[in-house]
Amino acid sequence: MSKRDEFIAFIDDLKSVSATITEEQRKGLLRRAVQQHDLSSADAVDILRASGLVIGEKENYFEVLGFAIEDFQNQSESDIVSQVEAAHKKLYRESLNAGGRVRPDGKSEEQWRALLNQARDTLKDSQKRQAHIAMLQNDLTPSTVILVEEEFNDPETHLSRTSEQDSMVLIPAGEFKMGSNDYDANVDEKPAHLVYVDAFYMDKYPVTNAQYKEFLDANPQWRNLGLFNYHLIFRKYRDTDYLKNWFKGKYPTGKADHPVNWVSWHAAMAYAKWVGKRLPTEAEWEKAARGGLAEQRYPWGNAIYARNANFDQRVGETTSVGKYPPNEYGLCDIVGNVGEWCLDEWDNEFYKFSESHNPVSGGSIESIIGTLTKQKRPRAVRGGSWHSAEHEVRVSNRSFLPPWKTNSLTGFRCVKPVSS
């Protein structure tokens, strides 16, 4: 198939979902024709003109047939098909009985019946239905919605960030005492043990909503497409609460510089890969959090106050990153605000048997990254959150979540080795 034919086939797929496109979508299709299919702009315009695609407001096929998206939630495919057929039949018969009148929306009855047929054919087909919902919610084309697992394994890598944008700080190589033997330490924090960690760079701040949106814009398969699309978009990689506080691909108003939350471990790993980084191991995280201080409870000493961090529900939600003072390594919000995903598989007895040099639970760093889609066991979370009590934001405190789980308390930051 020639590249021209490939583009025409792509347009035909788009028409099967919606015969109406927005002006922005039209521009995007022209760019695609030139950049990906090596067509001239004149050829691309001609193909679009001949396609029959209409520029205007997108038709909502659910509304055309008198449904809401939520009406089909938790229903079997056979029930959905039956309801669609019944609604189509009723409206089509009413249109035939109306004769040659002009409708209030300006369409002729013949045009209306063509739209009814398009709506029926789209909503009866599970894949087309999901793609149509995605277009309504996130202005996506079908190619970005009908996903394959390989897109998880190889998201588009973003290589244009500068070191200033990265805002990373150097964590020096060295030995430190990991864990705690304090009277109030949890069993999984014991025994305290000496660990050597190679030098690495760590993000100065947790990843923010604005940064995560850049990732979503470049990798739309990671957008939140709503409950109805849950089974389409890697349900084993994120739960139905993923990006719960976002709306139509946009983070909450006024929270561009707040740490992103409601993200799964898998989503955090995908973001990290996109920026050429990874999640920290527990050992890296704790060494960085301690800021060079030996055997202290918090990043700045043995006491914590409201001026140090966002914790204990004193604010009641996340705050802008960098609002609180950094630790001695220059890391902000390393405890409180949001807990942070780590690379490691959770193991409550790991400290009893861990390696003394660059320890990591659940395999090597390379093996975990190399088998990303197969990782199902819970992952470590460190640092506590805006909700955590004083005891839970100690630098040695450990917690965990399933890798697909999301909540309002958990975000992440990234690291990369000094050699990269």
Residue pairs with C-beta under 8 A, 6 or more apart in sequence:
1 9
3 36
3 37
3 38
3 39
4 37
4 39
4 43
4 47
6 37
7 32
7 33
7 36
7 37
7 39
7 44
7 47
8 47
8 51
10 32
10 143
11 29
11 47
11 48
11 51
11 53
12 51
13 142
13 143
14 21
14 29
14 53
14 141
14 142
15 51
15 52
15 53
16 121
16 122
16 128
16 142
17 122
17 128
17 131
17 132
17 135
17 142
18 58
18 59
18 61
18 122
18 132
18 135
19 52
19 53
19 54
19 59
19 118
20 53
20 54
20 55
20 56
20 57
20 58
20 59
21 29
21 53
21 54
21 55
21 58
22 55
22 56
22 57
22 58
22 139
23 55
24 139
25 139
25 141
26 48
26 53
26 55
28 141
29 44
29 48
29 141
30 41
30 44
30 45
30 48
33 39
33 41
33 43
33 44
33 47
34 40
34 41
34 44
39 47
58 135
58 136
59 115
59 118
59 119
60 136
61 118
61 119
61 122
61 123
61 132
62 68
62 69
62 71
62 119
62 123
64 115
64 116
64 119
65 84
65 87
65 88
65 91
65 116
65 119
65 120
65 123
66 87
66 91
67 83
67 87
67 123
69 133
69 136
69 226
69 228
70 228
71 83
72 80
72 83
72 129
72 228
73 227
73 228
75 83
77 126
80 123
80 124
80 129
81 124
84 120
84 123
84 124
85 120
85 124
88 116
88 117
88 119
88 120
91 116
92 113
92 116
92 117
95 109
95 112
95 113
95 116
96 109
96 113
98 109
99 109
100 108
100 109
101 109
102 108
103 109
103 112
105 112
107 115
121 128
122 128
122 129
122 132
123 129
123 132
127 146
130 145
130 146
130 228
130 229
130 232
131 140
131 142
131 145
131 146
133 225
133 226
133 228
133 229
134 140
134 142
134 144
134 145
134 225
134 229
134 232
135 141
135 142
135 145
137 225
137 226
137 229
137 248
137 249
138 220
138 223
138 225
138 248
138 249
139 249
140 220
140 223
144 220
144 221
145 220
145 221
145 225
145 229
145 232
146 232
147 221
147 232
147 233
147 234
149 234
149 373
151 219
151 221
152 221
152 234
152 237
152 266
152 270
152 372
152 373
153 372
153 373
155 215
155 218
155 219
155 221
155 222
155 270
155 273
155 274
156 218
156 219
156 274
157 273
157 274
157 276
158 214
158 215
158 218
158 274
158 275
158 276
159 276
161 275
161 276
166 201
166 203
166 275
167 203
167 204
167 205
168 201
168 202
168 203
168 204
168 416
169 201
169 202
169 204
169 329
169 330
169 331
170 199
170 200
170 201
170 418
171 197
171 199
171 200
171 201
171 202
171 284
171 287
171 288
171 329
172 199
173 196
173 197
173 198
173 199
174 196
174 197
174 287
175 194
175 195
175 196
175 197
176 194
176 195
176 197
176 286
176 287
176 290
176 294
177 192
177 193
177 194
177 195
177 294
177 295
178 192
178 193
178 194
178 195
178 283
178 286
178 287
178 351
178 396
179 185
179 189
179 190
179 191
179 192
179 193
179 351
179 396
180 189
180 190
180 192
180 295
180 297
180 394
180 396
181 190
181 191
181 192
182 297
182 396
184 391
185 396
186 397
186 398
187 348
188 348
188 349
188 350
188 351
188 398
189 351
189 396
189 397
189 398
190 351
191 351
191 352
192 295
192 396
193 351
193 354
193 356
194 356
195 283
195 287
195 354
195 356
195 357
195 359
196 356
196 357
196 358
197 283
197 284
197 287
197 358
198 358
198 417
198 418
199 417
199 418
200 280
200 284
200 415
200 416
200 417
200 418
201 415
201 416
201 417
201 418
202 280
202 284
202 288
202 329
202 331
202 413
202 414
202 415
203 277
203 413
203 414
203 415
204 322
204 326
204 330
204 331
204 332
205 259
205 321
205 322
205 332
205 333
205 413
206 259
206 260
206 321
206 333
206 337
206 338
206 340
206 411
206 412
206 413
207 259
207 260
207 268
207 271
207 411
207 412
207 413
207 414
208 256
208 257
208 258
208 259
208 260
208 321
209 251
209 252
209 255
209 256
209 257
209 258
209 259
209 260
210 251
210 256
210 257
211 260
212 251
212 260
212 263
212 271
213 249
213 250
213 251
215 222
215 270
215 271
215 274
215 275
216 222
216 223
216 249
218 274
219 270
219 274
221 233
221 234
222 267
222 270
222 271
223 243
223 249
224 242
224 243
224 244
224 246
224 249
225 232
225 233
227 240
230 240
234 266
235 404
236 376
236 404
237 264
237 266
237 267
237 373
237 403
237 404
238 263
238 264
238 266
238 267
238 404
238 406
239 264
239 404
239 405
239 406
241 262
241 406
241 407
242 262
242 263
242 264
242 267
242 406
243 262
243 263
243 406
244 262
244 406
244 408
245 251
245 252
245 261
245 262
245 408
246 252
246 262
251 258
251 260
252 258
255 318
257 320
257 321
257 322
258 318
258 319
258 320
258 321
259 318
259 321
259 333
259 337
259 338
259 411
260 411
260 412
261 318
261 338
261 406
261 407
261 408
261 409
261 410
261 411
262 406
262 407
262 408
263 271
263 341
263 406
263 410
263 411
263 412
264 403
264 404
264 405
264 406
265 279
265 341
265 375
265 379
265 401
265 403
265 404
265 405
266 372
266 375
266 403
266 404
267 406
268 279
268 341
268 411
268 412
269 278
269 279
269 369
269 372
271 412
271 414
272 278
272 279
272 412
272 414
273 369
275 414
276 416
276 420
277 414
277 415
277 416
278 343
278 365
278 369
278 414
278 415
278 416
279 341
279 342
279 343
279 412
279 414
279 415
280 288
280 340
280 342
280 343
280 413
280 414
280 415
281 342
281 343
281 344
281 358
281 359
281 360
281 365
282 342
282 343
282 344
282 350
282 359
282 360
282 361
282 380
282 382
282 398
283 354
283 358
283 359
283 360
284 415
285 340
285 342
285 382
285 383
286 382
286 395
286 396
288 329
288 331
288 334
289 299
289 327
289 331
289 334
289 335
289 382
289 383
289 395
290 296
290 299
290 327
290 395
291 299
291 300
291 327
291 328
291 329
291 331
291 334
292 328
292 329
293 299
293 300
293 301
293 328
296 302
296 395
297 303
297 304
297 394
297 395
297 396
298 304
298 308
298 335
298 393
298 394
298 395
299 327
299 328
299 331
299 334
299 335
299 395
300 308
300 325
300 327
300 328
304 311
304 390
304 393
306 314
307 324
307 325
308 324
308 325
308 336
309 324
309 333
309 335
309 336
309 337
309 393
310 318
310 319
310 323
310 324
310 333
310 336
310 337
310 386
311 335
311 336
311 384
311 385
311 386
311 387
311 388
311 389
311 390
311 392
311 393
312 387
312 388
312 389
312 390
313 386
313 387
314 386
315 386
316 386
317 386
317 408
318 337
318 338
318 386
318 408
319 337
319 386
321 332
321 333
321 337
322 332
322 333
323 332
323 333
324 332
324 333
324 336
324 337
325 332
326 332
327 334
334 383
334 395
335 383
335 384
335 393
335 394
335 395
336 383
336 384
336 385
336 386
336 388
336 393
337 385
337 386
337 411
338 383
338 385
338 386
338 409
338 410
338 411
338 412
339 381
339 382
339 383
339 384
339 385
339 388
339 399
339 409
339 410
339 411
340 381
340 382
340 383
340 410
340 411
340 412
340 413
341 379
341 380
341 381
341 401
341 410
341 411
341 412
342 379
342 380
342 381
342 382
343 360
343 365
343 368
343 379
343 380
344 350
344 360
344 361
344 362
344 379
344 380
345 361
345 362
345 363
345 368
345 375
345 377
345 378
345 379
345 380
346 361
346 377
346 378
346 379
346 380
346 400
347 361
347 362
348 398
350 359
350 361
354 361
360 368
361 380
362 368
362 375
362 377
363 371
368 375
375 403
376 402
376 403
377 403
378 400
378 401
378 402
378 403
379 400
379 401
379 402
379 403
380 398
380 399
380 400
381 398
381 399
381 400
381 401
381 410
382 397
382 398
382 399
383 393
384 392
384 393
384 394
384 397
385 409
385 410
386 409
387 408
387 409
388 409
391 397
392 399
401 407
401 410
